[in-house]
Amino acid sequence: MTPVYNYLTSGTLPSDQKEAAVVRRRACAYVILDFNLYKRGFSIPLLKCVEEDRVDYILREIHEGFNSQHLGGRSLARKALRAGYLMTPHHYT
C-alpha cells in the first residue's frame, strides 16, 4: 500500500514528520472510490492511479491498440491520460 492510500483509508501517516506533511498535502488531490485511488484532475474529472505492476500491461494495450498503431512516447502518454489512467511514482500515490 502507498502512503496516500493508507492516509485516506485509515488515517495513518508515516513516522517521519516531513514525509507526513508531504502525504497530508498531497492527499487533498486524491479520492478513494470502490477501494481504488483516483486523482482529481482539472480538465479530466478523475484519473485512476494504477499499481506499478499494471503500468506495463496498460501501456502495452494502449500502444498496440485496436489497429496496432505503435504510438510514440508522448502520444502514448496523452492517450493513457485521455483513457483516465495516471501513472505516478509509486511512493506518491
C-alpha positions in Angstrom: 0.0 0.0 0.0 1.1 3.5 -0.5 1.3 6.4 2.0 -1.5 8.5 0.4 -3.8 5.5 0.1 -3.1 4.5 3.7 -3.8 8.0 4.9 -7.1 8.3 3.1 -8.4 4.9 4.1 -7.1 4.5 7.7 -5.7 7.9 8.6 -2.2 6.6 9.3 0.8 8.8 8.4 4.5 8.0 8.0 6.5 8.4 11.2 8.8 11.0 9.6 7.4 14.5 10.1 8.5 15.9 6.8 7.1 12.9 4.9 3.9 13.0 6.9 3.5 16.7 5.9 4.0 15.8 2.2 1.5 13.0 2.4 -1.1 15.2 4.1 -0.6 18.0 1.5 -0.8 15.6 -1.5 -3.8 13.7 -0.1 -6.2 16.5 -0.8 -5.8 15.9 -4.5 -6.9 12.3 -4.3 -10.1 10.4 -3.5 -10.9 6.7 -2.8 -13.8 5.2 -4.8 -14.6 1.5 -4.5 -11.2 0.8 -2.9 -9.4 2.5 -5.9 -7.3 5.6 -5.7 -8.2 8.4 -8.1 -6.5 11.8 -8.6 -8.8 14.7 -9.1 -7.9 16.5 -12.3 -8.7 19.9 -13.7 -9.7 19.1 -17.2 -10.3 15.4 -16.7 -12.6 14.7 -13.7 -10.8 11.6 -12.2 -7.7 9.8 -13.1 -7.3 6.3 -11.9 -4.0 5.6 -10.2 -2.6 2.2 -11.1 -0.1 0.0 -9.4 3.4 -0.2 -10.8 3.0 -3.8 -11.9 -0.1 -2.9 -14.1 1.6 0.0 -15.9 3.4 -2.1 -18.4 0.2 -4.0 -19.3 -1.9 -0.8 -19.7 0.7 1.0 -21.8 1.2 -2.1 -24.0 -2.6 -2.4 -24.6 -2.8 1.3 -25.5 0.4 1.1 -27.6 -0.7 -1.9 -29.6 -4.2 -0.6 -29.7 -7.0 -1.7 -32.0 -5.0 -1.4 -35.2 -1.5 -1.7 -33.7 -0.9 2.0 -34.1 2.5 1.9 -32.3 2.3 5.4 -30.9 5.4 7.4 -29.8 6.1 8.1 -26.2 4.3 11.5 -25.9 1.3 10.3 -27.9 1.1 7.2 -25.8 1.2 9.2 -22.5 -1.5 11.6 -23.8 -3.7 8.6 -24.8 -3.3 7.0 -21.4 -4.3 10.2 -19.7 -7.4 10.5 -22.0 -8.3 7.0 -21.1 -8.3 8.1 -17.5 -5.1 6.5 -16.2 -2.5 8.2 -14.1 0.9 6.6 -13.8 2.8 8.3 -11.0 5.8 7.3 -8.9 4.6 4.6 -6.5 5.7 6.5 -3.4 3.4 9.4 -4.0 0.1 7.6 -4.6 
